[in-house]
Amino acid sequence: MESFQVLFSKQVQKDIALRIPKQKEKFQQVAQQILAVNPYAGKALKGELKGLYFYRLNLTDRIVYEILEADKVVFVIGARTHYGD
């Protein structure tokens, strides 16, 4: 299976920069070892967010992303807490 390129929105880059080192490492690990290899490992969102996927980092944090299959790109648009913290 061909791997995907993982790209991050500017907001996601800012959000990640504010995390503690352990959380940054976990985010990078998931992005490169899971989403780049199999972006469908996450769950599809429904309703207004249909077409997007999320992957759970821990109890409260999620990565929200879009899969651009034709370009082999995973575009990460969210990396914040699920609970508005």
N, CA, C and O of each residue as an XYZ file, in Angstrom:
340
protein
N       0.845     -1.184      0.000
C       0.000      0.000      0.000
C       0.890      1.248      0.000
O       1.827      1.349      0.793
N       0.596      2.174     -0.876
C       1.360      3.415     -0.968
C       1.027      4.319      0.218
O      -0.138      4.468      0.586
N       2.055      4.918      0.809
C       1.805      5.762      1.975
C       1.316      7.148      1.561
O       1.538      7.596      0.437
N       0.662      7.795      2.479
C       0.105      9.125      2.277
C       1.046     10.170      2.873
O       1.782      9.893      3.820
N       1.010     11.357      2.311
C       1.727     12.487      2.887
C       0.788     13.127      3.906
O      -0.393     13.326      3.623
N       1.307     13.449      5.084
C       0.496     14.065      6.126
C       0.864     15.543      6.211
O       2.016     15.891      6.469
N      -0.136     16.417      5.989
C       0.061     17.859      6.045
C      -0.788     18.434      7.168
O      -1.841     17.889      7.501
N      -0.326     19.545      7.754
C      -1.007     20.148      8.894
C      -1.408     21.582      8.576
O      -0.635     22.326      7.972
N      -2.618     21.973      8.984
C      -3.041     23.364      8.844
C      -2.179     24.224      9.771
O      -1.545     23.711     10.693
N      -2.162     25.521      9.521
C      -1.388     26.430     10.373
C      -1.883     26.396     11.806
O      -1.087     26.455     12.743
N      -3.190     26.301     11.981
C      -3.753     26.246     13.332
C      -3.301     24.991     14.066
O      -2.997     25.044     15.258
N      -3.257     23.879     13.371
C      -2.802     22.628     13.987
C      -1.342     22.757     14.406
O      -0.963     22.304     15.486
N      -0.529     23.367     13.566
C       0.882     23.566     13.913
C       1.007     24.392     15.193
O       1.845     24.093     16.043
N       0.183     25.423     15.333
C       0.192     26.255     16.546
C      -0.273     25.442     17.753
O       0.325     25.517     18.826
N      -1.343     24.664     17.571
C      -1.881     23.861     18.665
C      -0.848     22.850     19.166
O      -0.699     22.659     20.372
N      -0.145     22.211     18.249
C       0.854     21.209     18.619
C       2.022     21.860     19.356
O       2.557     21.291     20.307
N       2.412     23.049     18.915
C       3.531     23.751     19.547
C       3.264     24.033     21.030
O       4.208     24.153     21.811
N       2.001     24.140     21.423
C       1.642     24.434     22.808
C       1.601     23.194     23.704
O       1.457     23.311     24.921
N       1.723     22.034     23.118
C       1.629     20.781     23.880
C       2.926     20.464     24.607
O       3.992     20.963     24.244
N       2.827     19.633     25.634
C       4.026     19.171     26.325
C       4.744     18.172     25.405
O       4.114     17.586     24.524
N       6.047     17.974     25.602
C       6.816     17.102     24.696
C       6.224     15.706     24.487
O       6.236     15.195     23.367
N       5.712     15.091     25.540
C       5.145     13.742     25.409
C       3.939     13.742     24.452
O       3.784     12.822     23.649
N       3.092     14.775     24.540
C       1.928     14.867     23.650
C       2.363     15.142     22.212
O       1.782     14.597     21.273
N       3.375     15.980     22.037
C       3.901     16.257     20.692
C       4.414     14.976     20.052
O       4.157     14.701     18.880
N       5.142     14.201     20.842
C       5.708     12.946     20.348
C       4.599     11.976     19.935
O       4.684     11.340     18.884
N       3.570     11.867     20.760
C       2.439     10.975     20.458
C       1.747     11.416     19.168
O       1.403     10.582     18.330
N       1.542     12.725     19.009
C       0.903     13.251     17.810
C       1.725     12.900     16.567
O       1.180     12.412     15.576
N       3.024     13.146     16.622
C       3.895     12.852     15.482
C       3.915     11.360     15.162
O       3.920     10.963     13.996
N       3.925     10.545     16.204
C       3.926      9.097     16.025
C       2.659      8.637     15.307
O       2.727      7.856     14.358
N       1.520      9.115     15.754
C       0.254      8.741     15.115
C       0.214      9.233     13.674
O      -0.186      8.494     12.775
N       0.627     10.475     13.452
C       0.586     11.046     12.103
C       1.451     10.247     11.130
O       1.012      9.939     10.022
N       2.663      9.914     11.532
C       3.604      9.263     10.613
C       3.472      7.742     10.541
O       3.682      7.151      9.482
N       3.130      7.114     11.650
C       3.104      5.654     11.660
C       1.723      5.059     11.443
O       1.597      3.886     11.089
N       0.687      5.860     11.654
C      -0.669      5.322     11.484
C      -1.386      6.015     10.329
O      -1.782      5.355      9.369
N      -1.559      7.336     10.406
C      -2.323      8.034      9.368
C      -1.639      7.999      8.013
O      -2.314      7.889      6.989
N      -0.320      8.090      7.981
C       0.396      8.054      6.703
C       0.299      6.682      6.048
O       0.326      6.573      4.822
N       0.186      5.650      6.851
C       0.123      4.282      6.345
C      -1.311      3.866      6.028
O      -1.575      3.271      4.983
N      -2.241      4.185      6.941
C      -3.643      3.807      6.757
C      -4.557      4.890      7.333
O      -4.996      4.783      8.478
N      -4.845      5.927      6.553
C      -5.674      7.011      7.073
C      -7.082      6.576      7.448
O      -7.765      7.276      8.196
N      -7.520      5.450      6.947
C      -8.855      4.958      7.280
C      -8.889      4.247      8.631
O      -9.914      3.681      9.010
N      -7.762      4.275      9.364
C      -7.713      3.696     10.713
C      -8.576      4.515     11.670
O      -9.042      3.994     12.684
N      -8.791      5.786     11.355
C      -9.658      6.637     12.162
C     -11.119      6.345     11.863
O     -11.445      5.504     11.026
N     -11.986      7.054     12.563
C     -13.420      6.872     12.359
C     -13.997      8.031     11.560
O     -13.593      9.181     11.728
N     -14.944      7.711     10.691
C     -15.608      8.737      9.885
C     -16.550      9.553     10.759
O     -17.260      9.008     11.605
N     -16.549     10.852     10.548
C     -17.475     11.730     11.261
C     -18.797     11.782     10.509
O     -18.865     11.439      9.329
N     -19.832     12.209     11.191
C     -21.175     12.245     10.611
C     -21.736     13.655     10.659
O     -21.117     14.560     11.219
N     -22.895     13.835     10.078
C     -23.585     15.119     10.125
C     -22.853     16.194      9.347
O     -22.420     15.969      8.217
N     -22.713     17.375      9.961
C     -22.061     18.504      9.296
C     -20.598     18.238      8.973
O     -20.030     18.874      8.085
N     -19.994     17.309      9.683
C     -18.577     17.002      9.481
C     -18.360     15.766      8.606
O     -17.259     15.219      8.551
N     -19.406     15.339      7.933
C     -19.301     14.174      7.050
C     -18.200     14.430      6.021
O     -18.100     15.525      5.468
N     -17.381     13.418      5.772
C     -16.252     13.551      4.851
C     -14.934     13.725      5.591
O     -13.858     13.626      5.000
N     -15.031     13.986      6.902
C     -13.840     14.104      7.733
C     -13.723     12.865      8.605
O     -14.686     12.120      8.789
N     -12.530     12.660      9.135
C     -12.257     11.521     10.006
C     -11.610     12.025     11.291
O     -11.077     13.134     11.336
N     -11.664     11.197     12.339
C     -10.931     11.535     13.551
C     -10.198     10.307     14.049
O     -10.602      9.165     13.825
N      -9.099     10.593     14.737
C      -8.324      9.537     15.381
C      -8.094      9.968     16.823
O      -7.649     11.087     17.075
N      -8.391      9.100     17.753
C      -8.276      9.408     19.179
C      -6.817      9.266     19.624
O      -6.204      8.212     19.455
N      -6.271     10.354     20.200
C      -4.916     10.325     20.751
C      -4.904      9.802     22.182
O      -4.029      9.028     22.569
N      -5.887     10.237     22.955
C      -6.017      9.818     24.350
C      -7.471     10.028     24.756
O      -8.338     10.151     23.892
N      -7.744     10.070     26.032
C      -9.116     10.196     26.505
C      -9.824     11.454     26.015
O     -11.024     11.417     25.742
N      -9.102     12.566     25.899
C      -9.743     13.833     25.536
C      -9.318     14.407     24.190
O     -10.067     15.191     23.608
N      -8.149     14.047     23.675
C      -7.630     14.669     22.458
C      -7.886     13.839     21.213
O      -7.779     12.612     21.219
N      -8.231     14.555     20.136
C      -8.515     13.929     18.842
C      -7.747     14.645     17.732
O      -7.458     15.838     17.828
N      -7.428     13.906     16.696
C      -6.910     14.489     15.461
C      -8.064     14.426     14.471
O      -8.635     13.357     14.255
N      -8.412     15.556     13.867
C      -9.463     15.598     12.858
C      -8.779     15.865     11.522
O      -7.940     16.759     11.410
N      -9.145     15.086     10.517
C      -8.439     15.198      9.244
C      -9.335     14.851      8.060
O     -10.405     14.256      8.196
N      -8.847     15.251      6.906
C      -9.511     14.965      5.640
C      -8.573     14.098      4.812
O      -7.361     14.311      4.812
N      -9.127     13.132      4.115
C      -8.325     12.265      3.253
C      -8.538     12.704      1.806
O      -9.659     12.688      1.297
N      -7.453     13.091      1.159
C      -7.487     13.464     -0.256
C      -6.882     12.294     -1.026
O      -5.697     12.297     -1.362
N      -7.710     11.306     -1.295
C      -7.282     10.033     -1.868
C      -6.522     10.203     -3.178
O      -5.479      9.579     -3.370
N      -7.029     11.037     -4.079
C      -6.403     11.201     -5.396
C      -4.981     11.745     -5.291
O      -4.125     11.418     -6.112
N      -4.732     12.577     -4.279
C      -3.412     13.184     -4.086
C      -2.553     12.418     -3.088
O      -1.389     12.760     -2.877
N      -3.122     11.385     -2.473
C      -2.435     10.617     -1.430
C      -1.975     11.536     -0.299
O      -0.823     11.492      0.133
N      -2.917     12.378      0.170
C      -2.638     13.348      1.224
C      -3.649     13.195      2.354
O      -4.843     13.016      2.116
N      -3.153     13.269      3.586
C      -3.990     13.381      4.772
C      -3.773     14.803      5.272
O      -2.659     15.173      5.644
N      -4.842     15.602      5.281
C      -4.744     16.999      5.706
C      -5.359     17.135      7.090
O      -6.574     17.025      7.251
N      -4.521     17.374      8.084
C      -4.965     17.467      9.471
C      -5.476     18.883      9.722
O      -4.745     19.859      9.554
N      -6.743     18.980     10.127
C      -7.358     20.299     10.327
C      -7.664     20.588     11.794
O      -8.048     21.705     12.140
N      -7.496     19.588     12.655
C      -7.759     19.799     14.075
C      -6.927     18.875     14.934
O      -6.749     17.700     14.612
N      -6.411     19.420     16.045
C      -5.628     18.602     16.975
C      -5.814     19.128     18.390
O      -4.845     19.334     19.121
N      -7.041     19.337     18.757
C      -7.347     19.857     20.087
C      -8.216     18.888     20.853
O      -8.616     17.837     20.353
N      -8.489     19.273     22.067
C      -9.335     18.446     22.912
C     -10.746     18.364     22.327
O     -11.248     19.307     21.715
N     -11.341     17.249     22.531
C     -12.710     17.001     22.076
C     -13.710     17.765     22.933
O     -14.851     17.975     22.522
N     -13.285     18.181     24.122
C     -14.212     18.771     25.094
C     -14.079     20.274     25.240
O     -14.556     20.832     26.228
N     -13.446     20.950     24.289
C     -13.398     22.409     24.288
C     -12.506     23.017     25.362
O     -12.693     24.174     25.741
N     -11.558     22.264     25.847
C     -10.654     22.735     26.893
C      -9.692     23.776     26.387
O      -8.864     24.274     27.150
